[in-house]
Amino acid sequence: MSLHRLSHIVMGVPNVVETQSYYEDFGLARGDDGVFSTRDAGRQLNVVESPRRRLVELGLAADDGDDLARIAANLRGLGISPDLQDDALVATEPAAEFQVRIRVLPRLQQDSLEPTPYNGPGRVDRSGRAPGIVRQAPVRPRRLGHAVVGTVDLQATMRFFLDGLGFKVSDYIGDKGAFMRCSTDHHNFLAMQAPINYLHHTSWQVDDIDDVGRGAFAMLEGRPERHVWGLGRHHAGSNFFWYLKDPAGNFSEYFADMDVIPEEEIWEPEVLEGAKGLFNWGPPPPPSFLNPEDLAALMTGVHSKG
């Protein structure tokens, strides 16, 4: 595969200061220039001014200039004219209207930690208190895993990612969405049919289920309005999840234990219908998860800075 990971996103919101404060609480490290970093992948989130919340730019990483040239040719075949430079390619997604910036970057090497020991029936892997109980350090996301957008033309968005950029489909949500990957993660991008283009959520990897829970618990102390959905386990991707909401209305997800699909593995996408398309276990999703409460306001151009 020409691509190997998400490198960054640029998120547009009408309330930059409040949203930046939220992502500091979420565990991202804010630099002097306002760009946020993860533990393993460096600078991955920039929050900028926008009349409404949306994805402004999606960053992808490629291995070399040949990959960029091949992607540029594929995009031209779709009638899209990319800006191809020596070590970067920039193109505009034609339906959801965000910019994609692909750069030649090294593959991410994450430190391999000892697996968290969990006891089971007839199996004792740890003694004493569980590691998740005794941890005291704040949860710090290790990397950006995926982004999800609503698009007014799902088929056009899928053509751009599949035929243009070279993503692969992992699973479908009926005929309403597609989980797509550019790495060994089950998905790096999910496009969903929607009445307006908008950013649905971003997802950030943490070490294990304990840190999914610890991160959410810390975010909700004194701020219960941030809660959206969790704790649970998805079917598509199999990852543990907990969703929270930032002040602009975007959801942010802590995730752990995502399915891995090596390039040489034969993978047959499922068409997921009903609840199975969303989760395997956990509390049922609130109606606002698929139909965010501010969609009508976004469609009419009304937005709030609070």
Secondary structure by P-SEA (a helix, b strand, c coil): cccccccbbbbbbccaaaaaaaaaaaccccccccbbbcccccccbbbbbcccccccbbbbbbccaaaaaaaaaaaaaacccccccccbbbbbccccbbbbbbcccccccccccccccccccccccccccccccccccccccccccbbbbbbccaaaaaaaaaccccccccccccccbbbbbcccccccbbbbbcccccccbbbbbcccaaaaaaaaaaaacccccccccccccccccccccccccccccbbbbbbccccccccccbbbbbbccccccccccccccccccccccaaaaaaacccccc
